[in-house]
Amino acid sequence: MAGEGGRLVVLGCGFGGFSLLSRLRRSRWDVTLISPRNYFLFTPLLPSAATGTVEFRSILETPRRRLRDLRVVEGSARSVDWQARTLSCVGAVGGEELSIPYDILVIAVGAAVADYGIPGVAEHALKLASIE
């Protein structure tokens, strides 16, 4: 059942999506979070975790534990039907196709690591942007 605000779908569980959901009065909305990962990663501490000065588990936060009253779909968006207000997704685990309706869609999928066009960086540099 949708809240009085309607169906809110948030794509991405990075800084933008996680911050929005942390501050949102979720009782007003029927909230769905869609992310290929089931955790928020505090990326500024990745170098510290990689060198052992902090534990990896201390830079991960599970949205289900921190954020109540929302549906979490572990998957990736494939397309948006702007007219029908539906989002086509594929599940991260089983690969199932999902169609998720929305009233408001927040696209907070983050950014890619930049190599600034420096020759050799893309092929030889290690990018600290995930724990994978």
Backbone bond lengths (Angstrom), bond angles and torsions (degrees), N, CA, C in turn:
res aa  C-N    CA-C-N  psi(-1)  N-CA   C-N-CA  omega(-1)  CA-C   N-CA-C  phi
1 M - - - 1.453 - - 1.520 109.08 -
2 A 1.297 116.80 126.96 1.456 121.13 -178.84 1.516 110.65 -72.42
3 G 1.342 115.20 143.78 1.453 120.11 175.04 1.518 109.54 -71.34
4 E 1.320 116.21 178.97 1.464 120.13 -177.40 1.525 112.28 -63.50
5 G 1.342 117.23 -23.67 1.461 120.80 178.44 1.511 113.00 -83.79
6 G 1.332 118.16 -18.43 1.454 121.98 -179.78 1.516 112.19 106.77
7 R 1.332 114.67 -163.39 1.467 121.77 -177.53 1.526 109.16 -95.24
8 L 1.313 115.41 117.37 1.461 122.51 179.47 1.518 108.17 -109.26
9 V 1.332 116.67 122.96 1.462 121.86 177.42 1.519 107.76 -114.26
10 V 1.336 116.11 128.25 1.461 122.39 179.27 1.519 108.06 -114.59
11 L 1.330 116.00 121.26 1.464 121.96 175.53 1.516 108.34 -93.74
12 G 1.311 117.17 117.64 1.454 121.08 175.93 1.512 113.38 105.34
13 C 1.331 114.31 137.76 1.463 120.94 179.85 1.528 109.82 -122.07
14 G 1.327 115.41 41.37 1.458 120.46 173.59 1.514 109.28 -92.40
15 F 1.326 116.03 -155.76 1.464 119.84 -178.11 1.522 112.38 -59.53
16 G 1.327 118.04 -44.02 1.464 120.73 -177.65 1.514 112.84 -65.17
17 G 1.329 116.97 -54.14 1.461 121.02 -178.45 1.515 113.05 -64.99
18 F 1.328 116.67 -43.99 1.462 120.73 -178.60 1.528 111.19 -66.40
19 S 1.335 116.89 -40.72 1.468 120.48 178.50 1.521 111.29 -64.26
20 L 1.332 116.57 -44.23 1.463 120.03 178.11 1.523 110.55 -58.85
21 L 1.316 116.58 -48.98 1.464 120.35 -177.31 1.525 112.13 -66.76
22 S 1.323 117.40 -30.36 1.466 120.58 178.16 1.520 111.81 -68.95
23 R 1.326 116.90 -31.48 1.463 121.44 -175.62 1.528 113.67 -98.58
24 L 1.307 116.88 -13.77 1.457 122.20 -175.72 1.527 111.42 -74.65
25 R 1.306 116.87 139.96 1.464 120.71 172.45 1.533 106.35 -80.03
26 R 1.326 115.16 88.56 1.460 121.31 -171.18 1.521 113.31 -66.77
27 S 1.309 118.56 -18.57 1.463 120.32 179.05 1.528 111.36 -65.40
28 R 1.318 117.65 -20.70 1.466 121.39 179.09 1.521 112.24 -83.48
29 W 1.312 117.74 -13.05 1.460 121.72 -171.81 1.517 111.64 -127.06
30 D 1.310 115.34 153.80 1.458 122.59 166.63 1.528 104.14 -95.04
31 V 1.348 117.17 101.05 1.462 122.24 -168.33 1.526 111.26 -101.43
32 T 1.338 115.51 133.69 1.459 122.77 172.28 1.519 108.06 -125.16
33 L 1.320 116.46 127.21 1.461 123.11 175.17 1.517 107.71 -104.91
34 I 1.329 116.74 128.78 1.465 121.67 178.31 1.518 107.94 -119.15
35 S 1.330 115.74 122.05 1.458 121.18 -179.16 1.525 108.80 -152.96
36 P 1.337 117.95 142.70 1.463 119.30 177.56 1.530 112.94 -70.34
37 R 1.335 116.51 -15.29 1.467 121.16 178.10 1.522 109.01 -114.57
38 N 1.311 116.46 149.59 1.464 119.75 179.62 1.525 111.34 -97.65
39 Y 1.338 116.76 29.88 1.457 120.84 179.35 1.528 110.04 -151.95
40 F 1.338 114.80 156.63 1.462 122.87 169.59 1.517 106.21 -95.65
41 L 1.323 116.83 132.90 1.460 122.36 -178.89 1.520 109.37 -111.48
42 F 1.332 116.69 123.01 1.463 121.49 177.57 1.528 107.40 -84.05
43 T 1.337 115.83 88.85 1.465 122.26 -171.52 1.530 115.54 -62.77
44 P 1.349 121.01 -29.22 1.464 117.63 179.16 1.531 113.99 -59.74
45 L 1.330 117.52 -21.94 1.467 119.73 179.65 1.530 113.39 -97.92
46 L 1.327 118.25 7.06 1.466 120.07 178.10 1.528 112.89 -58.60
47 P 1.338 120.26 -44.72 1.470 118.49 177.70 1.527 112.60 -59.80
48 S 1.322 117.17 -38.08 1.467 120.41 178.43 1.523 111.02 -66.61
49 A 1.321 116.76 -38.52 1.464 119.92 178.07 1.529 110.50 -68.78
50 A 1.328 116.60 -38.43 1.465 120.21 -179.83 1.526 111.95 -66.43
51 T 1.325 117.34 -30.52 1.466 120.32 179.94 1.521 112.95 -93.76
52 G 1.328 117.19 -4.03 1.456 120.58 174.64 1.515 115.94 90.88
53 T 1.323 118.57 7.10 1.464 118.86 179.46 1.528 112.58 -80.27
54 V 1.336 117.65 -20.15 1.463 122.21 169.58 1.523 107.45 -134.59
55 E 1.320 116.48 155.31 1.461 120.57 178.88 1.523 110.08 -81.28
56 F 1.330 116.38 145.87 1.459 120.59 179.08 1.525 111.73 -56.49
57 R 1.317 116.84 -39.64 1.467 119.03 -177.41 1.524 112.53 -64.25
58 S 1.328 117.86 -19.83 1.462 119.90 179.68 1.530 112.52 -80.36
59 I 1.324 118.25 -10.17 1.467 120.10 178.76 1.528 111.66 -109.88
60 L 1.328 116.73 9.21 1.465 122.27 177.66 1.520 109.79 -113.63
61 E 1.322 116.01 140.91 1.463 121.10 176.81 1.522 108.01 -135.38
62 T 1.315 116.43 126.81 1.454 121.22 178.58 1.526 109.38 -83.66
63 P 1.337 118.09 123.74 1.469 119.09 -179.33 1.525 112.94 -60.21
64 R 1.317 117.64 -33.42 1.470 120.46 -178.86 1.525 111.64 -63.66
65 R 1.320 117.23 -32.43 1.461 120.45 -179.38 1.527 111.07 -80.07
66 R 1.303 116.49 -42.72 1.467 121.24 -174.73 1.524 112.52 -82.55
67 L 1.318 116.35 -37.51 1.462 121.01 -174.83 1.520 109.65 -110.43
68 R 1.295 116.68 119.75 1.465 121.73 179.27 1.523 109.49 -96.70
69 D 1.306 115.58 166.96 1.465 122.54 174.10 1.524 113.08 60.89
70 L 1.320 117.04 44.71 1.448 119.48 172.85 1.519 109.58 -147.97
71 R 1.305 114.80 155.73 1.460 122.51 176.77 1.522 107.30 -96.19
72 V 1.324 117.22 131.81 1.463 121.52 178.69 1.522 108.09 -111.67
73 V 1.328 115.78 124.88 1.459 122.17 176.44 1.519 106.95 -113.40
74 E 1.329 116.19 116.96 1.455 120.00 177.38 1.522 107.56 -85.57
75 G 1.335 115.56 102.45 1.451 120.51 -176.31 1.512 111.28 -176.12
76 S 1.332 114.98 -173.44 1.465 122.00 -178.05 1.516 109.99 -129.08
77 A 1.317 115.47 143.09 1.463 120.80 177.15 1.522 109.41 -75.30
78 R 1.315 116.06 141.01 1.466 121.90 177.13 1.519 111.63 -108.30
79 S 1.339 116.20 -41.38 1.461 119.80 -178.91 1.520 109.69 -160.46
80 V 1.332 114.32 161.41 1.457 121.55 177.67 1.521 107.90 -122.73
81 D 1.321 116.30 129.47 1.460 121.43 171.36 1.524 105.86 -98.02
82 W 1.335 115.89 98.51 1.458 121.37 -173.96 1.523 111.76 -66.13
83 Q 1.325 117.58 -32.63 1.467 120.77 -179.76 1.528 111.51 -71.51
84 A 1.333 116.50 -47.24 1.469 121.14 -177.96 1.527 112.29 -83.46
85 R 1.340 116.63 -8.91 1.467 122.28 -177.92 1.529 111.42 55.77
86 T 1.329 114.75 52.58 1.462 121.02 175.47 1.521 109.16 -130.75
87 L 1.301 114.33 151.16 1.455 122.62 -179.47 1.520 107.74 -117.26
88 S 1.325 117.53 127.02 1.461 121.55 176.12 1.517 108.33 -94.47
89 C 1.329 115.78 127.69 1.465 121.85 -177.45 1.516 109.88 -130.28
90 V 1.323 114.70 163.36 1.452 121.50 171.71 1.526 107.13 -125.97
91 G 1.332 116.01 133.43 1.456 121.23 -178.48 1.514 111.99 -66.52
92 A 1.330 117.07 142.06 1.464 122.00 -177.61 1.525 112.32 -73.25
93 V 1.310 117.63 -27.83 1.462 120.19 -175.49 1.523 111.62 -94.12
94 G 1.324 117.95 -57.83 1.457 121.01 -175.51 1.510 114.92 -96.66
95 G 1.329 117.69 -9.12 1.453 120.94 -179.33 1.517 114.24 74.52
96 E 1.344 117.36 16.24 1.460 120.44 -178.95 1.529 110.37 -70.76
97 E 1.328 115.35 146.32 1.462 121.88 178.01 1.527 109.04 -84.65
98 L 1.322 116.46 134.45 1.457 121.92 -179.71 1.520 109.45 -128.00
99 S 1.314 116.31 145.41 1.453 122.33 172.51 1.522 106.73 -121.41
100 I 1.322 116.21 117.46 1.459 120.88 -173.85 1.524 109.24 -117.12
101 P 1.339 117.26 117.74 1.467 119.88 178.17 1.526 110.92 -78.21
102 Y 1.327 115.92 153.11 1.458 120.33 178.85 1.523 110.17 -147.07
103 D 1.325 115.20 156.57 1.458 122.18 168.15 1.523 109.36 -101.44
104 I 1.344 115.14 -38.95 1.462 121.54 175.75 1.524 107.65 -129.28
105 L 1.332 115.93 131.18 1.459 122.16 178.87 1.521 108.64 -115.42
106 V 1.332 116.36 124.84 1.464 122.02 176.33 1.523 107.05 -108.89
107 I 1.325 116.09 120.59 1.465 121.03 179.40 1.523 107.39 -101.65
108 A 1.329 115.40 106.63 1.469 121.87 -176.89 1.524 108.84 -132.15
109 V 1.330 115.45 57.10 1.467 120.33 -172.74 1.520 113.87 -86.16
110 G 1.320 117.98 -1.38 1.456 119.95 175.44 1.510 113.04 89.35
111 A 1.310 114.76 -159.55 1.458 121.34 -174.77 1.522 109.82 -135.66
112 A 1.305 115.42 165.55 1.462 121.45 176.44 1.529 109.07 -94.82
113 V 1.317 115.92 153.67 1.461 120.66 176.63 1.527 108.13 -70.57
114 A 1.323 116.93 129.17 1.466 121.91 -177.96 1.529 111.00 -89.65
115 D 1.335 115.96 140.40 1.467 119.91 173.82 1.528 111.30 -107.72
116 Y 1.330 116.36 1.11 1.462 124.09 175.35 1.527 113.27 55.34
117 G 1.330 116.81 23.74 1.458 120.95 177.36 1.517 114.85 72.35
118 I 1.306 117.49 13.24 1.466 120.83 -179.25 1.525 108.34 -76.57
119 P 1.329 118.00 122.86 1.466 120.66 -178.24 1.531 111.96 -58.20
120 G 1.333 115.38 133.33 1.455 121.85 176.11 1.517 115.42 90.90
121 V 1.323 118.12 -17.54 1.466 120.11 -177.25 1.527 110.78 -64.41
122 A 1.319 117.64 -48.19 1.468 120.80 -177.66 1.526 111.68 -60.73
123 E 1.326 117.08 -35.17 1.467 120.84 -176.81 1.530 113.45 -84.07
124 H 1.328 118.07 -28.53 1.464 119.64 -168.99 1.526 116.03 -120.46
125 A 1.313 118.67 -15.66 1.467 120.20 -176.17 1.527 111.01 -87.05
126 L 1.308 115.55 149.07 1.459 121.64 172.72 1.519 107.84 -91.33
127 K 1.322 116.28 131.47 1.459 121.08 -178.38 1.521 109.02 -104.01
128 L 1.308 116.54 120.19 1.458 120.73 177.58 1.519 108.84 -92.28
129 A 1.328 115.54 84.50 1.456 120.24 -179.72 1.523 111.58 -130.20
130 S 1.330 117.27 -7.05 1.460 120.67 179.24 1.525 108.75 -154.74
131 I 1.326 115.54 172.70 1.461 119.02 178.08 1.524 111.55 -95.30
132 E 1.327 117.25 -1.67 1.463 120.60 178.45 1.508 110.51 -78.14
